[in-house]
Amino acid sequence: MVDRKELGAITTCEVLIPGSPEARYKNAQVLRDRAVIPDGEALKRIDTGA
């Protein structure tokens, strides 16, 4: 089990958020890219039951 620290109990984010800054940035970029659906694609994906 990983010993996690609580927000306010430490002064550096490296201890609070595990992993390298580059890996965290890449993960955030991938999640952001997946969240952005161009044009009306999001509306096309809505299941209307028809």
DSSP file (Angstrom, degrees, kcal/mol; ACC not computed):
  #  RESIDUE AA STRUCTURE BP1 BP2  ACC     N-H-->O    O-->H-N    N-H-->O    O-->H-N    TCO  KAPPA ALPHA  PHI   PSI    X-CA   Y-CA   Z-CA
    1    1 A M              0   0    0      0, 0.0     2,-0.4     0, 0.0     0, 0.0   0.000 360.0 360.0 360.0 139.8    0.0    0.0    0.0
    2    2 A V        -     0   0    0      1,-0.1     2,-1.0     0, 0.0     0, 0.0  -0.657 360.0-127.6 -84.9 132.9    1.2    3.5   -0.9
    3    3 A D        -     0   0    0     -2,-0.4     2,-0.3     0, 0.0    -1,-0.1  -0.705  33.7-164.2 -80.1 103.9    1.7    5.9    2.0
    4    4 A R        -     0   0    0     -2,-1.0     2,-0.3    13,-0.0    12,-0.1  -0.693   7.8-142.4 -94.0 143.0   -0.3    8.9    0.7
    5    5 A K        -     0   0    0     10,-0.4     2,-0.3    -2,-0.3     5,-0.0  -0.693  18.4-119.0 -98.8 155.6    0.0   12.4    2.2
    6    6 A E    >   -     0   0    0     -2,-0.3     3,-2.2     1,-0.1     4,-0.5  -0.656  35.1 -93.0 -94.0 150.5   -2.9   14.8    2.7
    7    7 A L  T 3  S+     0   0    0      1,-0.3    -1,-0.1    -2,-0.3     4,-0.1  -0.413 116.4  25.0 -59.1 130.8   -3.2   18.2    1.1
    8    8 A G  T 3  S+     0   0    0      2,-0.4    -1,-0.3    -2,-0.1     3,-0.0   0.156 102.7  86.3  96.0 -17.7   -1.8   20.8    3.5
    9    9 A A  S <  S+     0   0    0     -3,-2.2     2,-0.3     2,-0.0    -2,-0.2   0.588  93.8  37.1 -89.1 -11.1    0.4   18.2    5.2
   10   10 A I        -     0   0    0     -4,-0.5    -2,-0.4     1,-0.1     3,-0.0  -0.840  63.9-144.8-133.6 170.0    3.2   18.7    2.7
   11   11 A T  S    S+     0   0    0     -2,-0.3     2,-0.4     1,-0.1    -1,-0.1   0.467  78.6  67.5-116.2  -4.8    4.8   21.5    0.8
   12   12 A T    >>  -     0   0    0      1,-0.1     4,-0.9     0, 0.0     3,-0.8  -0.955  65.1-146.8-121.5 138.7    5.7   19.8   -2.5
   13   13 A C  H 3> S+     0   0    0     -2,-0.4     4,-3.1     1,-0.2    -1,-0.1   0.733  92.5  74.1 -73.5 -20.9    3.3   18.5   -5.1
   14   14 A E  H 34 S+     0   0    0      1,-0.2    -1,-0.2     2,-0.2     5,-0.2   0.835 100.6  43.9 -61.5 -31.9    5.7   15.6   -6.0
   15   15 A V  H <4 S+     0   0    0     -3,-0.8   -10,-0.4     1,-0.1    -1,-0.2   0.853 116.6  46.3 -78.8 -36.4    4.8   13.8   -2.8
   16   16 A L  H  < S+     0   0    0     -4,-0.9    -2,-0.2     1,-0.2    -3,-0.1   0.880 118.9  39.1 -74.2 -39.7    1.1   14.5   -3.1
   17   17 A I  S  < S-     0   0    0     -4,-3.1    -1,-0.2     2,-0.1     7,-0.1  -0.928  85.3-143.2-117.1 107.2    0.8   13.5   -6.8
   18   18 A P        +     0   0    0      0, 0.0     2,-0.1     0, 0.0    -3,-0.1  -0.287  57.5  47.6 -69.8 154.6    2.9   10.4   -7.8
   19   19 A G  S    S-     0   0    0     -5,-0.2    -2,-0.1     4,-0.0     0, 0.0  -0.207  92.4 -57.8 104.0 165.3    4.6   10.2  -11.1
   20   20 A S     >  -     0   0    0      1,-0.1     4,-2.3    -2,-0.1     5,-0.2  -0.481  43.1-121.1 -78.9 151.0    6.7   12.4  -13.2
   21   21 A P  H  > S+     0   0    0      0, 0.0     4,-2.4     0, 0.0     5,-0.2   0.869 114.2  55.3 -58.0 -36.3    5.4   15.9  -14.3
   22   22 A E  H  > S+     0   0    0      2,-0.2     4,-2.4     1,-0.2     5,-0.2   0.908 108.3  47.2 -64.4 -41.6    5.9   14.8  -17.9
   23   23 A A  H  > S+     0   0    0      2,-0.2     4,-2.5     1,-0.2    -1,-0.2   0.897 112.1  50.1 -67.6 -40.2    3.7   11.7  -17.5
   24   24 A R  H  X S+     0   0    0     -4,-2.3     4,-2.4     2,-0.2    -2,-0.2   0.913 111.3  49.2 -64.0 -41.4    1.0   13.7  -15.7
   25   25 A Y  H  X S+     0   0    0     -4,-2.4     4,-2.4     2,-0.2    -2,-0.2   0.925 111.4  48.8 -62.9 -45.1    1.0   16.3  -18.5
   26   26 A K  H  X S+     0   0    0     -4,-2.4     4,-2.4     2,-0.2    -2,-0.2   0.915 111.2  50.0 -63.1 -43.1    0.7   13.6  -21.2
   27   27 A N  H  X S+     0   0    0     -4,-2.5     4,-2.4     1,-0.2    -1,-0.2   0.918 111.5  48.5 -60.7 -43.5   -2.1   11.9  -19.3
   28   28 A A  H  X S+     0   0    0     -4,-2.4     4,-2.4     1,-0.2    -1,-0.2   0.889 110.7  51.6 -63.9 -39.0   -4.0   15.3  -19.0
   29   29 A Q  H  X S+     0   0    0     -4,-2.4     4,-2.5     2,-0.2    -2,-0.2   0.914 110.2  48.1 -64.1 -43.7   -3.4   16.0  -22.7
   30   30 A V  H  X S+     0   0    0     -4,-2.4     4,-2.2     2,-0.2    -2,-0.2   0.924 112.8  48.2 -63.5 -45.0   -4.8   12.6  -23.7
   31   31 A L  H  X S+     0   0    0     -4,-2.4     4,-1.5     1,-0.2    -2,-0.2   0.899 112.3  49.1 -63.0 -40.4   -7.9   13.0  -21.5
   32   32 A R  H  X S+     0   0    0     -4,-2.4     4,-1.2     1,-0.2    -2,-0.2   0.911 110.6  50.4 -65.0 -42.1   -8.5   16.5  -22.8
   33   33 A D  H  < S+     0   0    0     -4,-2.5    -2,-0.2     1,-0.2    -1,-0.2   0.869 110.5  49.5 -64.4 -36.7   -8.2   15.3  -26.4
   34   34 A R  H  < S+     0   0    0     -4,-2.2    -1,-0.2     1,-0.2    -2,-0.2   0.806 107.8  54.8 -71.1 -28.6  -10.7   12.5  -25.7
   35   35 A A  H  < S+     0   0    0     -4,-1.5     2,-0.8    -5,-0.2    -1,-0.2   0.758  92.2  80.4 -76.8 -25.0  -13.1   15.0  -24.2
   36   36 A V     <  -     0   0    0     -4,-1.2    -1,-0.1    -3,-0.2    -4,-0.0  -0.749  59.2-177.9 -89.7 113.1  -13.2   17.3  -27.2
   37   37 A I        -     0   0    0     -2,-0.8     5,-0.3     2,-0.1    -3,-0.1  -0.951  25.2-127.1-112.1 117.8  -15.5   15.9  -29.8
   38   38 A P    >   -     0   0    0      0, 0.0     3,-1.8     0, 0.0     4,-0.2  -0.199  61.4 -21.9 -67.5 153.9  -15.6   18.0  -33.0
   39   39 A D  T 3  S-     0   0    0      1,-0.2     3,-0.4     2,-0.1     4,-0.1  -0.152 122.4 -26.6  53.2-133.5  -18.7   19.3  -34.6
   40   40 A G  T 3> S+     0   0    0      1,-0.2     4,-1.8     2,-0.1     3,-0.3   0.125  98.2 115.7-101.3  20.2  -21.9   17.5  -33.8
   41   41 A E  H <> S+     0   0    0     -3,-1.8     4,-1.2     1,-0.2    -1,-0.2   0.860  74.3  55.7 -59.0 -36.9  -20.4   14.1  -33.0
   42   42 A A  H  4 S+     0   0    0     -3,-0.4     4,-0.4    -5,-0.3     3,-0.3   0.902 107.7  48.5 -63.8 -39.8  -21.5   14.3  -29.4
   43   43 A L  H >4 S+     0   0    0     -3,-0.3     3,-1.0     1,-0.2    -1,-0.2   0.860 107.4  55.6 -68.5 -34.1  -25.1   14.8  -30.4
   44   44 A K  H 3< S+     0   0    0     -4,-1.8    -1,-0.2     1,-0.2    -2,-0.2   0.772 102.9  57.5 -66.8 -25.8  -24.8   11.8  -32.9
   45   45 A R  T 3< S+     0   0    0     -4,-1.2     2,-0.3    -3,-0.3    -1,-0.2   0.555  78.4 110.8 -84.1  -7.7  -23.7    9.6  -30.0
   46   46 A I    <   -     0   0    0     -3,-1.0     2,-0.9    -4,-0.4     3,-0.1  -0.526  69.0-133.6 -70.9 126.9  -26.8   10.2  -27.9
   47   47 A D        +     0   0    0     -2,-0.3    -1,-0.1     1,-0.2    -2,-0.1  -0.730  28.4 174.9 -84.2 108.4  -28.9    7.1  -27.7
   48   48 A T        -     0   0    0     -2,-0.9    -1,-0.2     0, 0.0    -2,-0.0   0.502  46.5-119.1 -91.8  -5.5  -32.5    8.2  -28.3
   49   49 A G              0   0    0     -3,-0.1    -2,-0.1     1,-0.1    -3,-0.0   0.502 360.0 360.0  81.5   2.7  -33.9    4.7  -28.3
   50   50 A A              0   0    0      0, 0.0    -1,-0.1     0, 0.0    -3,-0.0   0.461 360.0 360.0 -85.7 360.0  -35.1    5.0  -31.9
